[in-house]
Amino acid sequence: MSFGVLNLGGVILSGGQARRMGGGDKGALVLGGRSLLDRVIDRLGPQVGPMMLNANGDAARFAEYGLPVRGDSLPGYPGPLAGVLAGLDWAAEAGLTHIITAAADTPFFPADLAPRLARAAERAATPIALAATQEGGRMTRHPTFGLWPVALRADLRAALEDGLRKVVLWTDKHGAASTAFHDDAFFNINTPEDLARAERMVREGVQ
């Protein structure tokens, strides 16, 4: 499985409830004069083929972005794996074999995310690859940034219907490679303080 032959779609995960930001869509927050979602679309787009947005509620509020919108197919906000499943269902209908996921609240993720995840999965001969950072000798995985095969969507649906919620419990069952990026690559915006820090990063030239 080399990156050059993958039939790859991009899925932006925006299905959370943003409680620490007071609710609403975190992707609509403005950073450096542009919405977070605009930034994520521009960063993910060159790395994949077609894209979709996983978001719950009225899809019309995202009309300006021109992307198909899918909500979770399971009730009760079961977490990011439900967004992955929504993406896999969309990809299957679109004739894609794999998706790359990225979180809508993480504007600085790597511009080479997709090829590096694909190479990691190929080297390890695993169906899944997850992004990670190396901090103080410890590897931290970031499972909202991953490579996922459409072939596992039925298994994922069954796991979610059985009550599984923790991403790594499912990925470890199937085998998941990891590839490490720099420490701030997956800085995400959960609070007003995080947004202020991201504004400083933009002023300092972080792209």
C-alpha positions, 0 to 999 in steps of 0.5 A: 500500500503506497501513498501513490496508489491510495484512493484517498478521501479527507474527513474533517471531524467537527462533531464535538460539542465544544463545551469548553468554548461555550458550545457552538462550532469550533470550526467557525472560530476566527484565527488570524482573520480566517475561520479554523475550518477554512484553515483546515480545509486549505491544509488537508485539501492538497493531501487528499482527493474529495473531502467531507465534513463530519458535523452534527445538526443543521448541515446548512450552516456549512453551505459556504464551504462547499463540502458534503456534510455527514452527522454521526450515524449513532446517537448520543455523541459517542465520540471521534470514532463515530465521526470516523465511521461517518467518513468511512460510510461516505468514502464507501459510497464515493468508491474510495478505499481509505480516508485521512481524518483531521480535527476541525479545531487543530489548525497547524497540523502537518502539510505532509500528514497523509503521505507520512501516515500512508508510509507508516502503515506500509512499513508496519503492514498495518491497516491503520496509522495514527499521528503522534508526537514525541515528548520527553521520550514518550510517544503520544498518539493523536487518534483524530489524525489517522489513516483508516481503511474503508474495509474496516467500517463494518467492524467499527460499526459493530464495535461502536454499537457494542459500546466501545468509545476509546479510539485506541482500544479499537485501533490496537485490536487491528494494528495501528502504526504511528508516525511522530511529528513535531511537538506543536503539530497537533495543538488544538483549540479547546478554550479561549486561552488556547485561541489566544495562544494560537493567535500569538502563534500566527503572529509569530509565523507558525503555519 
